Amino acid sequence: MDKALEYWMTILREKKTDRATFRSAAHQISRIIALEVVQQLPTKKSNIETPIAPTTGIQFTHSPLLVPILRSGMAMLPAFLELFPDACVGVLGLKRDETTAIAHWYYQNMPRFDSETFIIIIDPMIATGGTGLETLRFLCQKGAHPDHIIYASIVSAPEGLAELKKEFPAIKIMCAGYDKGLTKDKFIIPGLGDFGDRYFGTES
């Protein structure tokens, strides 16, 4: 982990961090993850003219489809839109039952996509993997190709990563923090608490 990422992760994890600082740290980390995601997208050579002379550069061959998972994924979306300002955005809503840890659907609003579309799932936390699995199943049933899916997250537990990879071994997972495991209540250790509650100010 580079120093910038480690610095912002330290702020994000600290329980005394105030809401404004937490949001700022989340945005900085999301930007770093988004830049890492860029490395995974296909490009092609492009001939351009500078003010001085012709030269070559690169262009993305596809504009990715961004898919934040409600509600926490919306916190990471602005950082990705900075890099992909013309990207289509599909929104999926799943909520984990805190008793059973099972994710349930409550919202779906997706633009058109197919097997050639590069899809970036945006979800700050991968705990049990239940939400991610439901999202991946939905996308693949609608025509997405697992080879073209990148899962962008901030913190993950090995249990959740194993579940995602077991059913969808071809997907790429980009994560800022690979944590130790889960508590008996399915919270990530050491984690950062409930990302959505801390970001949106809905702590009980």
RAFENBEL-V75149 format. One record per residue. N is the residue number from 1. RES is the residue in three letters. SS is DSSP state (H for helix, E for strand, L for the rest). D_FIRST is the distance of its C-alpha to the first C-alpha in Angstrom with 1 decimal. Layout:
BEGIN
n | res | ss | d_first
N | RES | SS | D_FIRST
N | RES | SS | D_FIRST
END
This chain:
BEGIN
n | res | ss | d_first
1 | MET | L | 0.0
2 | ASP | L | 3.8
3 | LYS | H | 6.6
4 | ALA | H | 8.4
5 | LEU | H | 6.4
6 | GLU | H | 6.2
7 | TYR | H | 9.7
8 | TRP | H | 11.1
9 | MET | H | 10.0
10 | THR | H | 11.8
11 | ILE | H | 14.7
12 | LEU | H | 14.9
13 | ARG | H | 15.1
14 | GLU | L | 17.6
15 | LYS | L | 21.0
16 | LYS | L | 22.8
17 | THR | L | 21.0
18 | ASP | L | 23.9
19 | ARG | H | 24.2
20 | ALA | H | 24.0
21 | THR | H | 20.8
22 | PHE | H | 19.3
23 | ARG | H | 20.4
24 | SER | H | 19.0
25 | ALA | H | 15.5
26 | ALA | H | 15.9
27 | HIS | H | 17.1
28 | GLN | H | 14.3
29 | ILE | H | 11.7
30 | SER | H | 14.3
31 | ARG | H | 14.6
32 | ILE | H | 11.1
33 | ILE | H | 11.6
34 | ALA | H | 15.1
35 | LEU | H | 14.2
36 | GLU | H | 12.3
37 | VAL | H | 15.4
38 | VAL | H | 17.6
39 | GLN | L | 16.5
40 | GLN | L | 18.2
41 | LEU | L | 21.4
42 | PRO | L | 24.5
43 | THR | E | 25.9
44 | LYS | E | 29.2
45 | LYS | E | 30.5
46 | SER | E | 32.3
47 | ASN | E | 35.0
48 | ILE | E | 35.1
49 | GLU | E | 37.1
50 | THR | L | 35.7
51 | PRO | L | 38.3
52 | ILE | L | 38.9
53 | ALA | L | 38.7
54 | PRO | E | 37.7
55 | THR | E | 34.3
56 | THR | E | 32.0
57 | GLY | E | 28.8
58 | ILE | E | 27.4
59 | GLN | E | 27.9
60 | PHE | E | 26.5
61 | THR | L | 29.1
62 | HIS | L | 28.7
63 | SER | L | 28.0
64 | PRO | L | 25.8
65 | LEU | E | 27.1
66 | LEU | E | 24.8
67 | VAL | E | 25.5
68 | PRO | E | 24.2
69 | ILE | E | 25.3
70 | LEU | E | 27.3
71 | ARG | L | 26.9
72 | SER | L | 23.2
73 | GLY | H | 22.2
74 | MET | H | 24.3
75 | ALA | H | 21.9
76 | MET | H | 19.3
77 | LEU | H | 22.1
78 | PRO | H | 22.7
79 | ALA | H | 19.4
80 | PHE | H | 20.2
81 | LEU | H | 23.8
82 | GLU | H | 22.8
83 | LEU | H | 21.7
84 | PHE | L | 24.5
85 | PRO | L | 27.3
86 | ASP | L | 30.0
87 | ALA | L | 28.3
88 | CYS | L | 30.3
89 | VAL | E | 29.0
90 | GLY | E | 30.1
91 | VAL | E | 29.9
92 | LEU | E | 29.9
93 | GLY | E | 30.6
94 | LEU | E | 30.0
95 | LYS | E | 30.1
96 | ARG | E | 29.3
97 | ASP | L | 32.2
98 | GLU | L | 31.0
99 | THR | L | 33.7
100 | THR | L | 33.3
101 | ALA | L | 29.7
102 | ILE | L | 31.3
103 | ALA | E | 30.4
104 | HIS | E | 33.4
105 | TRP | E | 34.1
106 | TYR | E | 35.5
107 | TYR | E | 34.9
108 | GLN | E | 34.5
109 | ASN | E | 34.9
110 | MET | L | 33.8
111 | PRO | L | 34.8
112 | ARG | L | 36.1
113 | PHE | L | 33.7
114 | ASP | L | 34.3
115 | SER | L | 32.8
116 | GLU | L | 31.8
117 | THR | L | 29.8
118 | PHE | L | 26.0
119 | ILE | E | 24.9
120 | ILE | E | 21.7
121 | ILE | E | 21.7
122 | ILE | E | 20.1
123 | ASP | L | 19.7
124 | PRO | L | 17.3
125 | MET | E | 17.7
126 | ILE | E | 18.4
127 | ALA | L | 20.3
128 | THR | L | 23.3
129 | GLY | L | 22.9
130 | GLY | H | 26.5
131 | THR | H | 25.9
132 | GLY | H | 23.8
133 | LEU | H | 26.5
134 | GLU | H | 29.3
135 | THR | H | 27.7
136 | LEU | H | 27.1
137 | ARG | H | 30.7
138 | PHE | H | 32.1
139 | LEU | H | 30.5
140 | CYS | H | 31.5
141 | GLN | H | 35.0
142 | LYS | L | 35.4
143 | GLY | L | 34.6
144 | ALA | L | 30.9
145 | HIS | L | 29.6
146 | PRO | H | 26.6
147 | ASP | H | 25.5
148 | HIS | H | 25.2
149 | ILE | E | 23.2
150 | ILE | E | 19.5
151 | TYR | E | 18.3
152 | ALA | E | 15.9
153 | SER | E | 14.7
154 | ILE | E | 12.6
155 | VAL | E | 12.9
156 | SER | E | 14.6
157 | ALA | E | 16.5
158 | PRO | H | 17.3
159 | GLU | H | 20.9
160 | GLY | H | 20.5
161 | LEU | H | 18.4
162 | ALA | H | 21.1
163 | GLU | H | 23.9
164 | LEU | H | 22.6
165 | LYS | H | 22.2
166 | LYS | H | 25.5
167 | GLU | H | 27.5
168 | PHE | L | 25.5
169 | PRO | L | 23.9
170 | ALA | L | 23.8
171 | ILE | L | 21.6
172 | LYS | E | 18.0
173 | ILE | E | 15.5
174 | MET | E | 12.5
175 | CYS | E | 10.6
176 | ALA | E | 7.9
177 | GLY | E | 8.6
178 | TYR | E | 10.3
179 | ASP | E | 12.8
180 | LYS | L | 15.6
181 | GLY | E | 18.6
182 | LEU | E | 21.5
183 | THR | L | 24.2
184 | LYS | L | 27.8
185 | ASP | L | 27.9
186 | LYS | L | 25.0
187 | PHE | L | 22.5
188 | ILE | E | 18.8
189 | ILE | E | 17.9
190 | PRO | L | 16.3
191 | GLY | L | 15.9
192 | LEU | L | 17.1
193 | GLY | L | 20.8
194 | ASP | L | 22.5
195 | PHE | H | 20.6
196 | GLY | H | 23.8
197 | ASP | H | 25.9
198 | ARG | H | 23.6
199 | TYR | H | 23.2
200 | PHE | H | 26.9
201 | GLY | L | 28.4
202 | THR | L | 30.1
203 | GLU | L | 29.3
204 | SER | L | 32.4
END
